[in-house]
Amino acid sequence: MKSYSLIFLIFVLGLLSKNRLIYISAGVLLTFSFLKLMPSSPSAQKIILDVGVILLVIGVMMPFSQGSIMIQDLYKSLFTSMGCISFIIGILSSVMAKDGVELMKNSPEVMIGLLFGTIIGTAFFGGIPVGPLVAAGLAAFIINLIGKFV
């Protein structure tokens, strides 16, 4: 029963903060765990993570598929100051995310802080639960920056 207590705590935090993304996710994990449907191999867990990222990307790209954003809108938005800044930040964040993945591979202990920070940010500060990868990239950037001065 100990293995369920942490995810149950996350479930309760989601309920208390009225964050349905957290409590639904934790509830699904609890249900799958109780039913012994949770994959234990790293390769199966990687597939589930990939599916989650794919669903996230589909959600972000939906306006393109529904015709609410057209090619001319894309062209116009890239050549505004806000569009240029967004484009550059998109590039930087993807590069930082790559460094974050390397940080998580080389120092898996950072995952605990990233995960709980993301949960608290989502549950109590209105964040969204896509943060661990973004947080890992930002953490890697700051860790590398501090490493240059220490």
C-alpha positions as a LaTeX table, in Angstrom:
\begin{tabular}{lrrr}
\hline
Residue & $x$ (\AA) & $y$ (\AA) & $z$ (\AA) \\
\hline
Met1 & 0.00 & 0.00 & 0.00 \\
Lys2 & 2.98 & 2.35 & 0.54 \\
Ser3 & 3.57 & 2.65 & $-3.19$ \\
Tyr4 & 0.12 & 4.16 & $-3.65$ \\
Ser5 & 0.40 & 6.77 & $-0.88$ \\
Leu6 & 2.42 & 9.26 & $-2.93$ \\
Ile7 & 0.11 & 9.16 & $-5.94$ \\
Phe8 & $-2.88$ & 9.32 & $-3.58$ \\
Leu9 & $-1.37$ & 12.46 & $-2.01$ \\
Ile10 & $-1.06$ & 13.96 & $-5.49$ \\
Phe11 & $-4.68$ & 12.97 & $-6.17$ \\
Val12 & $-5.79$ & 14.76 & $-2.98$ \\
Leu13 & $-3.71$ & 17.84 & $-3.85$ \\
Gly14 & $-5.44$ & 17.93 & $-7.21$ \\
Leu15 & $-8.86$ & 17.71 & $-5.59$ \\
Leu16 & $-8.05$ & 20.37 & $-2.99$ \\
Ser17 & $-6.70$ & 22.74 & $-5.60$ \\
Lys18 & $-9.62$ & 21.92 & $-7.95$ \\
Asn19 & $-7.13$ & 21.06 & $-10.69$ \\
Arg20 & $-8.84$ & 18.41 & $-12.77$ \\
Leu21 & $-5.73$ & 17.65 & $-14.85$ \\
Ile22 & $-3.88$ & 16.60 & $-11.72$ \\
Tyr23 & $-6.66$ & 14.63 & $-10.02$ \\
Ile24 & $-7.76$ & 12.87 & $-13.21$ \\
Ser25 & $-4.16$ & 11.91 & $-14.04$ \\
Ala26 & $-3.49$ & 10.70 & $-10.50$ \\
Gly27 & $-6.84$ & 8.89 & $-10.43$ \\
Val28 & $-6.05$ & 7.06 & $-13.67$ \\
Leu29 & $-2.63$ & 6.07 & $-12.32$ \\
Leu30 & $-4.19$ & 4.85 & $-9.06$ \\
Thr31 & $-6.81$ & 2.85 & $-10.94$ \\
Phe32 & $-4.22$ & 1.32 & $-13.29$ \\
Ser33 & $-1.98$ & 0.51 & $-10.31$ \\
Phe34 & $-4.78$ & $-1.18$ & $-8.35$ \\
Leu35 & $-5.77$ & $-3.18$ & $-11.44$ \\
Lys36 & $-2.11$ & $-4.09$ & $-12.04$ \\
Leu37 & $-2.19$ & $-2.50$ & $-15.51$ \\
Met38 & 0.85 & $-0.29$ & $-14.98$ \\
Pro39 & 3.80 & $-1.17$ & $-17.19$ \\
Ser40 & 7.00 & $-1.76$ & $-15.27$ \\
Ser41 & 9.55 & $-1.83$ & $-18.06$ \\
Pro42 & 11.29 & 1.42 & $-19.00$ \\
Ser43 & 10.53 & 0.83 & $-22.68$ \\
Ala44 & 6.78 & 0.55 & $-22.02$ \\
Gln45 & 6.91 & 3.68 & $-19.85$ \\
Lys46 & 8.75 & 5.51 & $-22.65$ \\
Ile47 & 6.00 & 4.55 & $-25.08$ \\
Ile48 & 3.37 & 5.96 & $-22.71$ \\
Leu49 & 5.38 & 9.17 & $-22.33$ \\
Asp50 & 5.70 & 9.43 & $-26.13$ \\
Val51 & 1.94 & 8.95 & $-26.53$ \\
Gly52 & 1.34 & 11.71 & $-23.97$ \\
Val53 & 3.63 & 14.11 & $-25.82$ \\
Ile54 & 1.98 & 13.20 & $-29.13$ \\
Leu55 & $-1.46$ & 13.97 & $-27.65$ \\
Leu56 & $-0.15$ & 17.29 & $-26.35$ \\
Val57 & 1.26 & 18.23 & $-29.76$ \\
Ile58 & $-2.03$ & 17.23 & $-31.42$ \\
Gly59 & $-3.87$ & 19.52 & $-29.00$ \\
Val60 & $-1.55$ & 22.42 & $-29.82$ \\
Met61 & $-1.84$ & 21.85 & $-33.58$ \\
Met62 & $-5.64$ & 21.46 & $-33.65$ \\
Pro63 & $-6.31$ & 25.04 & $-34.80$ \\
Phe64 & $-4.29$ & 24.29 & $-37.97$ \\
Ser65 & $-6.39$ & 21.24 & $-38.78$ \\
Gln66 & $-9.67$ & 23.03 & $-38.11$ \\
Gly67 & $-8.89$ & 25.92 & $-40.45$ \\
Ser68 & $-8.85$ & 28.60 & $-37.74$ \\
Ile69 & $-5.22$ & 29.38 & $-38.59$ \\
Met70 & $-4.33$ & 29.65 & $-42.24$ \\
Ile71 & $-0.96$ & 29.87 & $-44.02$ \\
Gln72 & $-1.32$ & 33.64 & $-44.49$ \\
Asp73 & $-1.93$ & 34.01 & $-40.73$ \\
Leu74 & 1.26 & 32.08 & $-40.04$ \\
Tyr75 & 3.22 & 34.26 & $-42.47$ \\
Lys76 & 1.82 & 37.48 & $-40.94$ \\
Ser77 & 2.45 & 36.36 & $-37.38$ \\
Leu78 & 6.09 & 35.42 & $-37.96$ \\
Phe79 & 6.90 & 38.90 & $-39.23$ \\
Thr80 & 5.55 & 40.86 & $-36.27$ \\
Ser81 & 7.66 & 41.65 & $-33.22$ \\
Met82 & 5.57 & 39.29 & $-31.07$ \\
Gly83 & 5.76 & 36.60 & $-33.76$ \\
Cys84 & 9.55 & 36.90 & $-34.08$ \\
Ile85 & 10.00 & 36.72 & $-30.31$ \\
Ser86 & 7.69 & 33.68 & $-30.14$ \\
Phe87 & 9.59 & 31.99 & $-32.95$ \\
Ile88 & 12.98 & 32.56 & $-31.27$ \\
Ile89 & 11.67 & 31.42 & $-27.88$ \\
Gly90 & 10.25 & 28.29 & $-29.54$ \\
Ile91 & 13.69 & 27.46 & $-30.89$ \\
Leu92 & 15.40 & 28.19 & $-27.56$ \\
Ser93 & 12.88 & 26.19 & $-25.54$ \\
Ser94 & 13.27 & 23.15 & $-27.77$ \\
Val95 & 17.06 & 23.33 & $-27.40$ \\
Met96 & 16.71 & 23.78 & $-23.63$ \\
Ala97 & 14.32 & 20.82 & $-23.47$ \\
Lys98 & 16.99 & 18.69 & $-25.14$ \\
Asp99 & 19.46 & 19.73 & $-22.44$ \\
Gly100 & 16.77 & 18.93 & $-19.85$ \\
Val101 & 16.41 & 15.41 & $-21.19$ \\
Glu102 & 20.18 & 14.98 & $-20.89$ \\
Leu103 & 20.04 & 16.29 & $-17.30$ \\
Met104 & 17.30 & 13.80 & $-16.40$ \\
Lys105 & 19.26 & 10.93 & $-18.00$ \\
Asn106 & 22.54 & 11.84 & $-16.29$ \\
Ser107 & 21.07 & 12.91 & $-12.93$ \\
Pro108 & 17.74 & 11.13 & $-12.44$ \\
Glu109 & 17.51 & 12.46 & $-8.87$ \\
Val110 & 16.53 & 15.88 & $-10.28$ \\
Met111 & 13.29 & 14.31 & $-11.49$ \\
Ile112 & 11.87 & 14.31 & $-7.94$ \\
Gly113 & 12.27 & 18.07 & $-7.54$ \\
Leu114 & 11.04 & 18.73 & $-11.07$ \\
Leu115 & 8.01 & 16.49 & $-10.63$ \\
Phe116 & 6.96 & 17.92 & $-7.27$ \\
Gly117 & 7.66 & 21.48 & $-8.40$ \\
Thr118 & 5.51 & 20.90 & $-11.46$ \\
Ile119 & 2.72 & 19.36 & $-9.38$ \\
Ile120 & 2.75 & 22.26 & $-6.90$ \\
Gly121 & 2.89 & 24.76 & $-9.76$ \\
Thr122 & $-0.03$ & 23.06 & $-11.46$ \\
Ala123 & $-2.09$ & 22.41 & $-8.35$ \\
Phe124 & $-1.68$ & 25.76 & $-6.60$ \\
Phe125 & $-0.39$ & 28.35 & $-9.08$ \\
Gly126 & $-2.51$ & 27.67 & $-12.16$ \\
Gly127 & 0.28 & 26.07 & $-14.18$ \\
Ile128 & $-0.21$ & 23.23 & $-16.62$ \\
Pro129 & 1.33 & 19.76 & $-16.23$ \\
Val130 & 3.63 & 19.87 & $-19.23$ \\
Gly131 & 6.28 & 21.41 & $-17.05$ \\
Pro132 & 8.72 & 18.60 & $-16.18$ \\
Leu133 & 10.45 & 18.73 & $-19.55$ \\
Val134 & 10.39 & 22.52 & $-19.70$ \\
Ala135 & 11.50 & 22.68 & $-16.05$ \\
Ala136 & 14.32 & 20.21 & $-16.76$ \\
Gly137 & 15.53 & 22.38 & $-19.63$ \\
Leu138 & 15.45 & 25.52 & $-17.49$ \\
Ala139 & 17.13 & 23.66 & $-14.60$ \\
Ala140 & 19.86 & 22.38 & $-16.94$ \\
Phe141 & 20.45 & 25.92 & $-18.23$ \\
Ile142 & 20.74 & 27.34 & $-14.70$ \\
Ile143 & 22.87 & 24.43 & $-13.44$ \\
Asn144 & 25.22 & 24.84 & $-16.41$ \\
Leu145 & 25.35 & 28.62 & $-15.89$ \\
Ile146 & 26.17 & 28.23 & $-12.19$ \\
Gly147 & 28.75 & 25.56 & $-13.06$ \\
Lys148 & 30.62 & 28.10 & $-15.19$ \\
Phe149 & 31.01 & 30.45 & $-12.24$ \\
Val150 & 31.66 & 27.93 & $-9.46$ \\
\hline
\end{tabular}
